[in-house]
Amino acid sequence: MLDTLTQTGVTHAEGGAVSTASPRDFFDLMKPRVMTLVVFTAFSGLVAAPVDMDPFLAFMSILCVAMGAGAAGALNMAYDADIDATMKRTRKRPVPRGAVSVSNAYGFGVVAAVLSVLLMALSSNYLAAGLLAFSIFFYSVIYTMILKRSTPQNIVIGGAAGAFPPMIGWVAATGEVSLDAVILFMIIFLWTPPHSWALALYKSGDYAAAGVPMMPVAKGPKSTRLQILLYSIVMVVFAGAPVLTGLGGLAYAATSLGGGALFMLLAWRVFASRAGEAGSAEEGELYAVRAGDKAARDLFAYSIGYLAALFAALIAEHGLGAYLAVPGVTG
């Protein structure tokens, strides 16, 4: 890893970086954009749980999820510094550009992980703390260190790490894993492949250059487009499960139905397109895209809003008193 970084002009001493890290650099280590969605879904799970949690303890529990997500992000960046330096989209992250050393990123991640788990145990319960610890381990070790570089199924299996937050929020409030908590987990688990593969389609050149066997690189864009469509069908159907259990009311049902229909339309457009055939966009920005890859970029961008809308509907129903039962559903 250090040899690769040296070749790209980023030289790390064992104990330091080539420049003094700022607080913003350490904040960026925590992948704040990813953390925002993690915190939001965790908060949704906590609010939707059928238990009134003390507001301060609830705040502390969500803070712990944020810290845990940031810790996992920092550990991921520390281990992936070599491939991040190769990929246009990630080469400006704190470690590859020399703002934070690999050892400091590891240290920051480990300390944040330990603190988040300990505080979760104190503010909620041991089960929530255990789930948080496992999610950090799963993302930083199972996904980052093992799956990501070894199998095109990396994001399918590794997606479990990002699916834990609403379950953790639910368990923080209730102290137990219920059917509804599992359903919230599964929605994100099934959402992750089409979301991530849409990005991989129009950034496949980046992944290929870094030697990461994402689905478009390992199996080709045509196979990836088909799998995006199939996973989208399963995910959109499964997203209606909260309505059947009574967790989701009319607002959630409308969001799931309308949002899911648009998701399927965009997934079909990806399937019918030639997205991924031309390699990556020239620019390194997240949404930079060639004309032929626009369908994949559109699905990727929309998928974030779709997932946020589903969980926002649950917050509105259970946190703001907007719940109206779907006629004929008893839960």
N, C-alpha and C positions, 0 to 999 in steps of 0.2 A: 504493500500500500504506500509506504513512504517513498519508495523508488518512483512510483507513478506520479506522486505529487511533486517530487523534485523535478521530474521531466517536464511538468507543466508550469514550472516556475514558482511553485509553492513549497518552500523548504521549511520543515518543522524540526526544531530541536525537541529533544525528548520532553523537556519541561516547559516549553514556551512557544509562542508564535512569532512570526516575523514582525508583527505590529501589535500595538496595545489594543486589546479588545475593549469595546465600549459596551455599556448596558444594552444598547440596541442590537449589538452582535449576538449577545447571549439570548436576547429575546427572539431574534430570528432563528437561533438554534432550535427553538421550541416549535417551529413550524406554525406560526400564529394563525394562518388561514385554515389549516387543518384543525387546529385546536378550537377555533370558533364553532365549527360544525359539531365537533365532539362535545363541547360544553353544552351546546344547544340541545342536542339529542339526549344528553344525560339529564339536563334540566326537565325536559319533556317527560322522561321516564319517572322522575321524582314527583313531578306535579300530577301526573296521571295516576300514580299509585293511590289506592283507596285508604290512605293514612294521612293525617295532618301532622307534619313534622315541624318541630320547633324551627322558626325562621332562621335563627343564627346557626343552628346545627345543619340546616339545609344548605345555607350559604357556604359553610365550611366544607360540606360534602362535595358540592359542585366545584369549589376551589381546589379540592384534592384531585378531582377528576382532571381539571385543567393542568395542575402540576404534573400529574401522572402522564397525561398526553404529551406535555412538553418534554418530560424526561425521556419518553420513548422516542420523540422526534430528535432530541439531542444525541441519543445513543445511535440512532439510525444514521445521522449525519456523520458521526465520528467513524463508524464502520464503513460507510459508503463514500468516504472522502475521495477515494481513487476514481470511482465511476462518476461522482458528481463533478470532478474536475474535467472529465471528458465530455459530458453532456452540456450542450448549449444552454438548456433550460435551467441547469443547476450549478453551473460553474461559478456563479457569483454568490453562492452560499458562504457563510462565515468561514468554514474550514478550508475549502479549496482555494479561496482567495487570500488565505493567510491571516485573517483577523483573529481566529481562535485556533489553537493547536489541537491536534487529535486527542492528546492526553487530557487537556483541559475540557474538551467536549465530553469525553468519557466521564471525567470527574464530576462535571456539572450534572450530567444525566443521572449518574448513580446517586448523588446526593439528593437531587430532586425526586427521584423515584422512591427512595427510602423515606423521605419526609412525607411524601404524599400518602404512602401506605400507612405509616404510623398515625398521621393526623386523621385519616379516614377511619381507622380503628377506634380512635378516641371520639370522633364526632358522630359516628353512626353505629356500625357494628362490624364484627370480625368477618362476616361473610362478604360484605361489600368491600372491605379492605383486601380480602383474599382474591376476589374477582378483579380488583384494580391491579394488584400485584401480578396476577396471571396475565392480564391484558398487556401490561408493560413488557413482561417476559416474552409473550407470544409475538409481539410486534418487533421488539429489538433483537431477539434471538432466533425464534422459529422462522419468522418471515425474513427479517433483514439478513441474518447470517447464514441461513440454510436455504430457504425456499427461493428467495429472489433471484439468486444466481444459478439455480440448479434445475428449475422446472418451469414450463410455461403455465402451469397451474398455480404459480406463486401467488397471484392476486386472489384466486378463488379460495384457497386454503387460508392464506394470510389475511384475507378480508375479515376473518373472525375477530381480529384484534380491534378493528374499527366498529364492529357491531356490538361490542360489550357496553359502551357508555349508557344507553338507555336502560339496559338491564342493571347496571351498577346503580344508576339513580333510583330505580324501582326498589332494589334490595336495600339501599341506604335508608329508604323510608319505611319499608315493611319488614326487613330482616329475613325475607325468604324469596326464593325464585318461584314464580307462578307461571301459568300458561301464558298470560298476557305479556310477562317479561320476556319469555322465550319468543313470542310472536314479534315483539319489537326488535329483538336481536336478529331474527330471521329476515325481517324486511331489509335491514341494512346489509346483511350478509348476501342476500340475493341481488341487491342494488349495486354492490361493489363491482362485479365483473363488467356489466355493460358500461358503467361509469368510467372505470379505469381503462378498459380496452378501447373506448372511444378516444381517449387521450392518446393511448399507445398507437392507434392507427395513424394519427397525423404527426406523431413524434417518433415513429418507428426507426428512422435513421439515427436518432440520438441513442435509442436503446441498443441498436445493432452495433454502433461504434463503441459503446461501453461494454458490450458482451453480455447484456442482460437478456435472457430468453423470454421476453414478453411474447404474448400469443402471436401478434403479427410477424415478429421476427422468426419464431420457431415453427409456426404452422402456416404462415402466410396471411395476407389481408382478407382473402376470400373466405377462408375458414373462420377468421375472427369476426367478420361481418355477420356470418350465419350464427355464430355463438352469441353475439350481442343480441340478435333478434330473439333467439330461443330463451336466453336468460331474461330478457325484457318481458316476454310473455308470462313466464313463471312469476317474476317479481311483481308485475302489475296485478296479476290475479291474487297473489298472496297478500298484497297490500290491503286487500279488502277484508282480511281475517279479523282485524279489530272490530269491524262492524258486527260480525257473527258472534263474537264473545260479549258484545255490549260495551267494550272499552271505547270504541269510536261511535259517535252519534251522527246526526244528520250533517253537521259541518264537515266531519271527517269523511263521511261517505261521499259527499259531493266533491271534496278535494281529491279523494282517491279515484273516483270515477272520471272526473274531468281531467285531472292531471295525468292519470294513467293513460287516457285516450291520446293525449298529446305526446306522452312518452313513447307510446307504440307507433305513432305516426313518424316521429323522428327516428326511432329504431328501424322502421321499415325503409326510410329514406337512406339510412346508412347501409342497410342490406342491399338496396337497389343501386347504390353508388359504386364508385371505384375508389373509395377512400382507402388510403394506405398504399396504393399502387405506385405513387410517385415519391415515396420516402417522406422525409420530414420537411417542414417549412424551413426557409432559410434563416429566419430570425429565431432568437432563443426564447422569446416571451411565451407565456403559457398559452395564449390564445392566437398566436401567429399561425397562419394556415395557408396552404396552397388552395387554389380554387377548387380542385377536385376533392379536397378533404373537408370542405365546408360542412357537409352533413355530419361528419364525425365530431367536428368542433361544436356544432350546434347541439348535438345530443349531450356532449360532455358538459357544456355550460348549463343546459336546461336541467340536467339530472341533479345538479346541486340544489337548484331552486325547488325542484319537485320534492326531494327528500325533506328539505326545510319546511315546505308547505304542509306535508303530512304531519310532521311533528308539531308545527305551529298550530294546526287544527286541534290536536290533543291538548295543547296548552290552553287554547281558548276555551275548549269545552270543560276541562277539569280545573283550570286555574282561574278563569274569568267568568265561570257560571253560564257558559253558552251551550251546555250540553242539552240536546234534545234527542231522545231515543228514536231510533229508526223504527217505524211501525212494523210490527210483526216479529221484532227481535227482542228476546227476553234476556239474553246474555247468560 
